[in-house]
Amino acid sequence: MKEAVTKLKAEFNAKLLYWNNLKSSKAKAAIILLFLVVIALKVFTTIFTLDWVASLFNV
C-alpha cells in the first residue's frame, strides 16, 4: 500500500512539473479543454448507456 501511494505521489509530481514547465497558455488551454471533453464524453456515454439498459427492462 505504501508503495502504491509513493508511486502515485511520484506520478502526480511528474505531471505537476510538466504543467509548471509549460510556457504556452494555448497548450495549457488545450489540455484543460481536452480534459473537460473526456469527462463530458464519459458522463454522456454513461447516461445514454444506462438509459438504454433501463429501456430494455421497461418493455
Gaussian input, Z-matrix of N, CA and C with variables (Angstrom, degrees):
# hf/3-21g

backbone

0 1
 N
 C     1     B1
 C     2     B2     1     A1
 N     3     B3     2     A2     1     D1
 C     4     B4     3     A3     2     D2
 C     5     B5     4     A4     3     D3
 N     6     B6     5     A5     4     D4
 C     7     B7     6     A6     5     D5
 C     8     B8     7     A7     6     D6
 N     9     B9     8     A8     7     D7
 C    10    B10     9     A9     8     D8
 C    11    B11    10    A10     9     D9
 N    12    B12    11    A11    10    D10
 C    13    B13    12    A12    11    D11
 C    14    B14    13    A13    12    D12
 N    15    B15    14    A14    13    D13
 C    16    B16    15    A15    14    D14
 C    17    B17    16    A16    15    D15
 N    18    B18    17    A17    16    D16
 C    19    B19    18    A18    17    D17
 C    20    B20    19    A19    18    D18
 N    21    B21    20    A20    19    D19
 C    22    B22    21    A21    20    D20
 C    23    B23    22    A22    21    D21
 N    24    B24    23    A23    22    D22
 C    25    B25    24    A24    23    D23
 C    26    B26    25    A25    24    D24
 N    27    B27    26    A26    25    D25
 C    28    B28    27    A27    26    D26
 C    29    B29    28    A28    27    D27
 N    30    B30    29    A29    28    D28
 C    31    B31    30    A30    29    D29
 C    32    B32    31    A31    30    D30
 N    33    B33    32    A32    31    D31
 C    34    B34    33    A33    32    D32
 C    35    B35    34    A34    33    D33
 N    36    B36    35    A35    34    D34
 C    37    B37    36    A36    35    D35
 C    38    B38    37    A37    36    D36
 N    39    B39    38    A38    37    D37
 C    40    B40    39    A39    38    D38
 C    41    B41    40    A40    39    D39
 N    42    B42    41    A41    40    D40
 C    43    B43    42    A42    41    D41
 C    44    B44    43    A43    42    D42
 N    45    B45    44    A44    43    D43
 C    46    B46    45    A45    44    D44
 C    47    B47    46    A46    45    D45
 N    48    B48    47    A47    46    D46
 C    49    B49    48    A48    47    D47
 C    50    B50    49    A49    48    D48
 N    51    B51    50    A50    49    D49
 C    52    B52    51    A51    50    D50
 C    53    B53    52    A52    51    D51
 N    54    B54    53    A53    52    D52
 C    55    B55    54    A54    53    D53
 C    56    B56    55    A55    54    D54
 N    57    B57    56    A56    55    D55
 C    58    B58    57    A57    56    D56
 C    59    B59    58    A58    57    D57
 N    60    B60    59    A59    58    D58
 C    61    B61    60    A60    59    D59
 C    62    B62    61    A61    60    D60
 N    63    B63    62    A62    61    D61
 C    64    B64    63    A63    62    D62
 C    65    B65    64    A64    63    D63
 N    66    B66    65    A65    64    D64
 C    67    B67    66    A66    65    D65
 C    68    B68    67    A67    66    D66
 N    69    B69    68    A68    67    D67
 C    70    B70    69    A69    68    D68
 C    71    B71    70    A70    69    D69
 N    72    B72    71    A71    70    D70
 C    73    B73    72    A72    71    D71
 C    74    B74    73    A73    72    D72
 N    75    B75    74    A74    73    D73
 C    76    B76    75    A75    74    D74
 C    77    B77    76    A76    75    D75
 N    78    B78    77    A77    76    D76
 C    79    B79    78    A78    77    D77
 C    80    B80    79    A79    78    D78
 N    81    B81    80    A80    79    D79
 C    82    B82    81    A81    80    D80
 C    83    B83    82    A82    81    D81
 N    84    B84    83    A83    82    D82
 C    85    B85    84    A84    83    D83
 C    86    B86    85    A85    84    D84
 N    87    B87    86    A86    85    D85
 C    88    B88    87    A87    86    D86
 C    89    B89    88    A88    87    D87
 N    90    B90    89    A89    88    D88
 C    91    B91    90    A90    89    D89
 C    92    B92    91    A91    90    D90
 N    93    B93    92    A92    91    D91
 C    94    B94    93    A93    92    D92
 C    95    B95    94    A94    93    D93
 N    96    B96    95    A95    94    D94
 C    97    B97    96    A96    95    D95
 C    98    B98    97    A97    96    D96
 N    99    B99    98    A98    97    D97
 C   100   B100    99    A99    98    D98
 C   101   B101   100   A100    99    D99
 N   102   B102   101   A101   100   D100
 C   103   B103   102   A102   101   D101
 C   104   B104   103   A103   102   D102
 N   105   B105   104   A104   103   D103
 C   106   B106   105   A105   104   D104
 C   107   B107   106   A106   105   D105
 N   108   B108   107   A107   106   D106
 C   109   B109   108   A108   107   D107
 C   110   B110   109   A109   108   D108
 N   111   B111   110   A110   109   D109
 C   112   B112   111   A111   110   D110
 C   113   B113   112   A112   111   D111
 N   114   B114   113   A113   112   D112
 C   115   B115   114   A114   113   D113
 C   116   B116   115   A115   114   D114
 N   117   B117   116   A116   115   D115
 C   118   B118   117   A117   116   D116
 C   119   B119   118   A118   117   D117
 N   120   B120   119   A119   118   D118
 C   121   B121   120   A120   119   D119
 C   122   B122   121   A121   120   D120
 N   123   B123   122   A122   121   D121
 C   124   B124   123   A123   122   D122
 C   125   B125   124   A124   123   D123
 N   126   B126   125   A125   124   D124
 C   127   B127   126   A126   125   D125
 C   128   B128   127   A127   126   D126
 N   129   B129   128   A128   127   D127
 C   130   B130   129   A129   128   D128
 C   131   B131   130   A130   129   D129
 N   132   B132   131   A131   130   D130
 C   133   B133   132   A132   131   D131
 C   134   B134   133   A133   132   D132
 N   135   B135   134   A134   133   D133
 C   136   B136   135   A135   134   D134
 C   137   B137   136   A136   135   D135
 N   138   B138   137   A137   136   D136
 C   139   B139   138   A138   137   D137
 C   140   B140   139   A139   138   D138
 N   141   B141   140   A140   139   D139
 C   142   B142   141   A141   140   D140
 C   143   B143   142   A142   141   D141
 N   144   B144   143   A143   142   D142
 C   145   B145   144   A144   143   D143
 C   146   B146   145   A145   144   D144
 N   147   B147   146   A146   145   D145
 C   148   B148   147   A147   146   D146
 C   149   B149   148   A148   147   D147
 N   150   B150   149   A149   148   D148
 C   151   B151   150   A150   149   D149
 C   152   B152   151   A151   150   D150
 N   153   B153   152   A152   151   D151
 C   154   B154   153   A153   152   D152
 C   155   B155   154   A154   153   D153
 N   156   B156   155   A155   154   D154
 C   157   B157   156   A156   155   D155
 C   158   B158   157   A157   156   D156
 N   159   B159   158   A158   157   D157
 C   160   B160   159   A159   158   D158
 C   161   B161   160   A160   159   D159
 N   162   B162   161   A161   160   D160
 C   163   B163   162   A162   161   D161
 C   164   B164   163   A163   162   D162
 N   165   B165   164   A164   163   D163
 C   166   B166   165   A165   164   D164
 C   167   B167   166   A166   165   D165
 N   168   B168   167   A167   166   D166
 C   169   B169   168   A168   167   D167
 C   170   B170   169   A169   168   D168
 N   171   B171   170   A170   169   D169
 C   172   B172   171   A171   170   D170
 C   173   B173   172   A172   171   D171
 N   174   B174   173   A173   172   D172
 C   175   B175   174   A174   173   D173
 C   176   B176   175   A175   174   D174

   B1=1.4522
   B2=1.5286
   B3=1.3202
   B4=1.4540
   B5=1.5265
   B6=1.3387
   B7=1.4620
   B8=1.5240
   B9=1.3247
   B10=1.4642
   B11=1.5242
   B12=1.3146
   B13=1.4613
   B14=1.5256
   B15=1.3169
   B16=1.4671
   B17=1.5176
   B18=1.3308
   B19=1.4667
   B20=1.5298
   B21=1.3268
   B22=1.4589
   B23=1.5258
   B24=1.3213
   B25=1.4632
   B26=1.5214
   B27=1.3272
   B28=1.4640
   B29=1.5247
   B30=1.3217
   B31=1.4651
   B32=1.5252
   B33=1.3309
   B34=1.4576
   B35=1.5258
   B36=1.3192
   B37=1.4596
   B38=1.5231
   B39=1.3290
   B40=1.4689
   B41=1.5224
   B42=1.3290
   B43=1.4760
   B44=1.5328
   B45=1.3225
   B46=1.4610
   B47=1.5232
   B48=1.3077
   B49=1.4557
   B50=1.5247
   B51=1.3340
   B52=1.4699
   B53=1.5258
   B54=1.3405
   B55=1.4669
   B56=1.5314
   B57=1.3228
   B58=1.4630
   B59=1.5206
   B60=1.3385
   B61=1.4536
   B62=1.5208
   B63=1.3363
   B64=1.4583
   B65=1.5238
   B66=1.2989
   B67=1.4578
   B68=1.5315
   B69=1.3185
   B70=1.4556
   B71=1.5265
   B72=1.3094
   B73=1.4569
   B74=1.5297
   B75=1.3390
   B76=1.4665
   B77=1.5200
   B78=1.3136
   B79=1.4662
   B80=1.5226
   B81=1.3182
   B82=1.4614
   B83=1.5264
   B84=1.3251
   B85=1.4639
   B86=1.5238
   B87=1.3284
   B88=1.4638
   B89=1.5239
   B90=1.3195
   B91=1.4627
   B92=1.5277
   B93=1.3199
   B94=1.4662
   B95=1.5224
   B96=1.3308
   B97=1.4585
   B98=1.5322
   B99=1.3138
   B100=1.4614
   B101=1.5287
   B102=1.3129
   B103=1.4685
   B104=1.5336
   B105=1.3292
   B106=1.4605
   B107=1.5284
   B108=1.3175
   B109=1.4623
   B110=1.5253
   B111=1.3222
   B112=1.4684
   B113=1.5248
   B114=1.3238
   B115=1.4632
   B116=1.5248
   B117=1.3295
   B118=1.4669
   B119=1.5242
   B120=1.3171
   B121=1.4586
   B122=1.5230
   B123=1.3226
   B124=1.4675
   B125=1.5259
   B126=1.3188
   B127=1.4677
   B128=1.5255
   B129=1.3222
   B130=1.4531
   B131=1.5210
   B132=1.3232
   B133=1.4630
   B134=1.5216
   B135=1.3153
   B136=1.4625
   B137=1.5241
   B138=1.3205
   B139=1.4693
   B140=1.5228
   B141=1.3383
   B142=1.4603
   B143=1.5263
   B144=1.3211
   B145=1.4561
   B146=1.5185
   B147=1.3085
   B148=1.4605
   B149=1.5215
   B150=1.3318
   B151=1.4580
   B152=1.5223
   B153=1.3249
   B154=1.4452
   B155=1.5283
   B156=1.3107
   B157=1.4677
   B158=1.5255
   B159=1.3212
   B160=1.4664
   B161=1.5275
   B162=1.3172
   B163=1.4658
   B164=1.5289
   B165=1.3197
   B166=1.4630
   B167=1.5246
   B168=1.3273
   B169=1.4540
   B170=1.5222
   B171=1.3090
   B172=1.4515
   B173=1.5239
   B174=1.3061
   B175=1.4710
   B176=1.4793
   A1=110.20
   A2=115.23
   A3=119.90
   A4=110.76
   A5=115.80
   A6=120.18
   A7=110.98
   A8=116.14
   A9=120.48
   A10=110.38
   A11=116.89
   A12=120.80
   A13=110.06
   A14=116.91
   A15=121.12
   A16=110.90
   A17=116.21
   A18=120.67
   A19=110.99
   A20=116.44
   A21=121.26
   A22=111.04
   A23=117.03
   A24=120.74
   A25=111.39
   A26=116.84
   A27=120.91
   A28=110.24
   A29=116.57
   A30=119.84
   A31=110.83
   A32=117.05
   A33=120.29
   A34=110.83
   A35=117.00
   A36=120.80
   A37=111.50
   A38=117.28
   A39=120.82
   A40=110.19
   A41=117.04
   A42=120.48
   A43=110.36
   A44=116.35
   A45=120.12
   A46=110.96
   A47=116.98
   A48=121.20
   A49=110.50
   A50=116.88
   A51=120.93
   A52=110.42
   A53=116.20
   A54=120.94
   A55=110.40
   A56=117.20
   A57=121.03
   A58=112.08
   A59=117.84
   A60=120.84
   A61=113.02
   A62=117.66
   A63=119.83
   A64=109.39
   A65=116.77
   A66=120.38
   A67=111.94
   A68=116.33
   A69=121.45
   A70=110.67
   A71=115.97
   A72=119.12
   A73=110.28
   A74=117.31
   A75=120.10
   A76=110.36
   A77=117.16
   A78=120.74
   A79=110.44
   A80=117.25
   A81=120.47
   A82=110.48
   A83=117.07
   A84=121.07
   A85=110.37
   A86=117.19
   A87=120.78
   A88=111.25
   A89=117.56
   A90=120.88
   A91=110.18
   A92=117.22
   A93=120.71
   A94=110.50
   A95=116.87
   A96=121.06
   A97=110.96
   A98=116.72
   A99=120.67
   A100=110.90
   A101=116.34
   A102=121.52
   A103=110.33
   A104=117.39
   A105=121.40
   A106=111.62
   A107=116.80
   A108=120.73
   A109=110.47
   A110=117.23
   A111=120.20
   A112=110.33
   A113=117.58
   A114=120.61
   A115=110.47
   A116=117.37
   A117=120.93
   A118=110.94
   A119=116.99
   A120=120.82
   A121=111.22
   A122=116.69
   A123=119.79
   A124=110.96
   A125=117.75
   A126=121.00
   A127=110.33
   A128=117.75
   A129=120.35
   A130=111.51
   A131=117.77
   A132=120.52
   A133=110.16
   A134=116.57
   A135=120.33
   A136=111.00
   A137=117.00
   A138=120.83
   A139=110.44
   A140=117.19
   A141=120.09
   A142=110.92
   A143=117.44
   A144=120.11
   A145=110.68
   A146=117.34
   A147=120.17
   A148=110.91
   A149=117.66
   A150=120.83
   A151=109.86
   A152=117.49
   A153=122.55
   A154=110.82
   A155=117.08
   A156=121.35
   A157=109.64
   A158=116.82
   A159=120.30
   A160=110.82
   A161=116.95
   A162=119.47
   A163=111.46
   A164=117.88
   A165=120.23
   A166=111.29
   A167=116.68
   A168=120.79
   A169=112.62
   A170=116.94
   A171=122.30
   A172=111.76
   A173=117.95
   A174=122.60
   A175=112.73
   D1=-41.12
   D2=-178.96
   D3=-65.18
   D4=-36.67
   D5=178.85
   D6=-65.73
   D7=-38.51
   D8=179.99
   D9=-65.34
   D10=-41.73
   D11=179.12
   D12=-66.04
   D13=-41.34
   D14=178.01
   D15=-63.18
   D16=-42.80
   D17=178.51
   D18=-64.06
   D19=-41.36
   D20=178.64
   D21=-63.82
   D22=-42.62
   D23=177.76
   D24=-63.55
   D25=-40.24
   D26=179.76
   D27=-64.98
   D28=-42.28
   D29=179.03
   D30=-66.20
   D31=-41.66
   D32=178.19
   D33=-62.09
   D34=-43.20
   D35=178.91
   D36=-64.01
   D37=-36.11
   D38=177.74
   D39=-66.09
   D40=-43.12
   D41=178.77
   D42=-65.64
   D43=-39.98
   D44=179.25
   D45=-65.48
   D46=-39.82
   D47=177.44
   D48=-63.59
   D49=-42.21
   D50=177.21
   D51=-61.28
   D52=-43.76
   D53=-178.99
   D54=-63.69
   D55=-42.42
   D56=-178.92
   D57=-69.94
   D58=-25.20
   D59=179.30
   D60=-83.59
   D61=-12.88
   D62=177.74
   D63=-70.95
   D64=122.33
   D65=-179.80
   D66=-95.27
   D67=-24.66
   D68=-176.08
   D69=-81.61
   D70=123.64
   D71=177.41
   D72=-73.16
   D73=-24.85
   D74=176.54
   D75=-67.15
   D76=-39.42
   D77=178.55
   D78=-66.62
   D79=-40.91
   D80=178.03
   D81=-64.34
   D82=-41.95
   D83=178.52
   D84=-63.96
   D85=-39.66
   D86=179.19
   D87=-65.43
   D88=-39.62
   D89=179.28
   D90=-66.99
   D91=-42.80
   D92=178.07
   D93=-63.03
   D94=-44.59
   D95=179.57
   D96=-62.72
   D97=-42.58
   D98=178.06
   D99=-61.94
   D100=-42.32
   D101=178.64
   D102=-60.83
   D103=-45.20
   D104=-179.95
   D105=-66.47
   D106=-38.55
   D107=179.40
   D108=-65.34
   D109=-41.67
   D110=179.12
   D111=-63.68
   D112=-42.23
   D113=178.54
   D114=-64.29
   D115=-44.71
   D116=179.58
   D117=-62.41
   D118=-40.75
   D119=178.95
   D120=-63.21
   D121=-41.71
   D122=178.82
   D123=-66.03
   D124=-40.69
   D125=-179.65
   D126=-65.61
   D127=-49.83
   D128=-177.60
   D129=-66.40
   D130=-36.56
   D131=177.77
   D132=-64.20
   D133=-42.16
   D134=179.14
   D135=-64.70
   D136=-42.84
   D137=-179.92
   D138=-62.43
   D139=-46.48
   D140=-178.15
   D141=-68.02
   D142=-37.18
   D143=179.13
   D144=-66.03
   D145=-45.24
   D146=-179.73
   D147=-67.39
   D148=-34.92
   D149=177.06
   D150=-64.59
   D151=-40.80
   D152=178.70
   D153=-65.30
   D154=-42.49
   D155=179.17
   D156=-65.53
   D157=-41.39
   D158=179.24
   D159=-63.79
   D160=-36.49
   D161=179.82
   D162=-69.27
   D163=-24.85
   D164=176.66
   D165=-65.62
   D166=-37.85
   D167=-178.08
   D168=-85.83
   D169=-7.24
   D170=-178.06
   D171=-82.59
   D172=-11.85
   D173=-174.45
   D174=-70.52

